[in-house]
Amino acid sequence: MSGVRHHLVVSDQQVGALFRAVRIRSRKRQADVAVAAGVPRSLVSSVERGHLGDVPIRELQAIASQLEIRVELVATWRGGDGARIINERHSRMHELVAARLTPASGWQFATEVTFSEWGERGTIDILAWHAASRTLLIIELKTEIPDPAGLVAQVDRYRRLAQKIGRDRGWDPLHVATWVLVAESDFNRRQHARHKLMLTNAFPLNGQFMRRWLRDPSAGPASRAEGAGGGPGAAPSGDRGPGGGPSSAPSAGSGDRVPGGAPGRVSGLSFLANAAVGVTSGRLGPTKRVGRQRPSLDAPQSLVDDAKEAHKRMNPAAPGDPSAVEAPQAGEDLG
């Protein structure tokens, strides 16, 4: 997640005054700016007089670019409520994951950990440390995955810089693990299905295994593959693997273990089904499914008659026309 940028709120008249002052300082006429931007001179005049409502955004940006002025569109709603709505589901995911990383389990963690290493900057959603096994766990939370390739590159960058980031906090890791948690939604499921090979290659372990591994990070994938299927140790419905339900953890090859019994590559992806704080009409929460109502077999005759009349109005046909569509009968799908 990127940091919050603070914007200075100015009026249209102040914006116009800035455009005019910069133009005069640049020793340009309104006509010069208009020709370079490919807009009528009247639009340049409207901007300088603060009549921004008369100027399309594209033309405003064209004028600004000729004066080397950067124009950013900032949308707000009820003060800070807009940002709260956007980040609401992400915050909910933070709470659900933090509940699992309790001190009793041997984990301590920090949230929204920023870093700047060799010109690479970013923010890790959750950075967890297990002192007993000297394991550093990077958790990336995603309410949506519009760019799966970007997600793979992002987590790989975190893994590469993890040891340095951990040592800056007093944690000296021997092992680094990654876990991507994606909010459950139809959109995210479709994205995972479209890019399944790439995502599975980058994050081969499912949520069921990762939950077991949290209890004993000293065990690698090979020692945890046994018993990862259904049964007493199966993961609850709130945290499911990419396949849409509990499934066995993938078998580990010889490269998944290193000498000394230390864990090999631990990297997983799973869906968090209960990450939504409420039902919304967009992607911030789960889509509320509304199915078409079908008349029951004992539907009132008046409803059936109304459906027949509507069918006749929508399908006019001459008597005896073989192309006429037969009216639906009671109990059929009237939708």
MOGI-V650277 format. One record per pair of residues at least 12 apart in sequence whose C-alpha atoms are under 8 Angstrom apart, sorted by the first residue. I is the first residue (numbers start at 1). J is the second residue. Records with the same first field share a line. If there is no record, write none. Layout:
I: J / J
//
This chain:
1: 122 / 123 / 124 / 125
2: 122 / 123
12: 50 / 51 / 52
13: 48 / 49 / 50 / 51
14: 50
15: 47 / 48 / 50
16: 47 / 48 / 49 / 50 / 51
17: 48 / 49 / 50
18: 48
19: 47 / 48 / 64 / 67 / 69
20: 48
22: 67
23: 67
26: 67
30: 44 / 45
33: 63 / 66 / 67
34: 63
36: 66
37: 59 / 62 / 63 / 65 / 66
38: 62
39: 59 / 63
43: 55
44: 63
47: 60
86: 284
88: 277 / 284
89: 143 / 275 / 276 / 277 / 284 / 285
90: 141 / 142 / 143
92: 275 / 276 / 277
93: 141 / 183 / 272 / 275
94: 126 / 141
96: 275
101: 128
105: 215
106: 130 / 131 / 132
107: 128 / 129 / 130 / 131
108: 128 / 129 / 130
109: 126 / 127 / 128 / 129
110: 126 / 127 / 128
111: 124 / 125 / 126 / 127
112: 124 / 125 / 126
113: 125 / 126 / 127
115: 165
117: 161
124: 138 / 139 / 140 / 158
125: 138 / 139 / 140 / 141
126: 138 / 139 / 140
127: 139
129: 171
130: 217
133: 174 / 217 / 218
134: 171 / 172 / 173 / 174 / 175
135: 173 / 174 / 175 / 176 / 177 / 217
136: 162 / 163 / 166 / 173 / 174 / 175 / 176 / 177
137: 176 / 177 / 178 / 179
138: 158 / 159 / 162 / 176 / 177 / 178 / 179
139: 178 / 179 / 180 / 181
140: 155 / 178 / 179 / 180 / 181
141: 180 / 181 / 182 / 183
142: 180 / 181 / 182 / 183
143: 182 / 183 / 284
144: 182 / 183 / 187 / 188
145: 182 / 188 / 191
146: 188 / 191
148: 191 / 192 / 195 / 199
149: 198
152: 199 / 202
155: 178
159: 176 / 177 / 178
162: 176
163: 176
175: 263 / 264
176: 265 / 266
177: 265 / 266 / 267
178: 266 / 267 / 268
179: 203 / 210 / 267 / 268 / 269
180: 203 / 268 / 269 / 270
181: 269 / 270 / 271 / 272
182: 269 / 270 / 271 / 272
183: 271 / 272 / 273 / 274 / 275 / 276
184: 271 / 272 / 273 / 274 / 275 / 286
185: 283 / 285 / 286 / 287
186: 287
187: 283
189: 242
192: 242
202: 267
203: 267 / 268 / 269
204: 250 / 267 / 268 / 269
205: 249 / 250 / 266 / 267 / 268 / 269
206: 240 / 241 / 242 / 247 / 249 / 250 / 268 / 269 / 270
207: 235 / 239 / 240 / 241 / 242 / 268 / 269 / 270 / 271
208: 228 / 234 / 235 / 239 / 240 / 241 / 246 / 247 / 248 / 249
209: 224 / 225 / 228 / 248 / 249
210: 268
211: 235
212: 224 / 233
217: 263
218: 261 / 262 / 263
219: 261 / 262 / 263
220: 256 / 257 / 261 / 262 / 263 / 264 / 265 / 266
221: 251 / 252 / 256 / 257 / 263 / 264 / 265 / 266
222: 251 / 252 / 253 / 256 / 257
225: 248 / 249 / 250 / 251 / 252
227: 248
228: 247 / 248 / 249
229: 246 / 247 / 248 / 249
230: 246 / 247 / 248
234: 246
237: 273
238: 272 / 273 / 274
239: 270 / 271 / 272 / 273
240: 270 / 271 / 272 / 273
241: 269 / 270 / 271
242: 269 / 270 / 271
292: 335
293: 335
294: 331 / 332 / 333 / 334 / 335
295: 330 / 331 / 332 / 333 / 334
296: 331
297: 330 / 331
298: 331
299: 330 / 331
304: 329 / 330
307: 328 / 334
308: 327 / 328
311: 327
312: 327
//
